[in-house]
Amino acid sequence: MKKLLIAALFAVTIAGCAHDTGTITQISTIDALLAGDYDGSEKTSNLTRYGNFGIGTFDRLDGEMIVLDGKVYQAKSDGRIYTPDNITTPFASVSFFVPEITVNLEKPVTFEELEKLIDEKVPDMNIFCAVKAEGTFSKIKVRSVPAQSKPYSPLAKVVTAQPIFEYENISGTIVGYRLPAFVKGINVSGYHMHFIDTSKTYGGHILGFQMAEGRIYADTERKLTLILPERGLKSIDLSKDRSEELKKVEK
Ligand SMILES: [Zn+2]
């Protein structure tokens, strides 16, 4: 009987843990980043306390962040992956990834088709959804951004000179989120995904792809924790609508 009780308690604890994992924790806001607030405010080593999966950028906008299996990867503007030790982030979103939905691809999909597939599996567009896809990509187009120096230019200006990299027949993982329309100003509404290849050599912010085969996973979350920089955001005007700027930056 005692054994059974212990087993039952254990099961409850596990279920409880799984529930607690349904949180996205983010550092600062997308509009602060769009406005040029590129100074890192949170150590990436702290970030992994809030999640083992996620995306973001680095201090001075030095590349695209991919957090996968608890490790932080930096895709710099040479398109290559680095593993930074002592570095901060001005903007990132992380969560503990627990796949709730798995889809085995039956045919190749483009970026738009993958979005449609997730939308079918997770039709509630008003919940947070972490998206992971592992497989082979017959084509994938990614970008990164070079480190900036002060005075910082707005993000929409920086990305006009973004280095773009195209790979063929590369295997790897997509890491990202689909977020509701109502996060506008705080994070990216819709899909925002980054890529890292299996050898952990190449990666970046995804602009397009053709995924040949693999699996897609989705993990829904109902909680969002927002951490603003300790230094505050007082010099930035966050009252204006930056959605047009964001469109330019994402595509
Ligand atoms: Zn990105």
Boltz pocket constraint, residues with backbone or C-beta under 6 A from the ligand:
constraints:
  - pocket:
      binder: B
      contacts: [[A, 55], [A, 56], [A, 64], [A, 192], [A, 193], [A, 194], [A, 205], [A, 206]]
      max_distance: 6.0
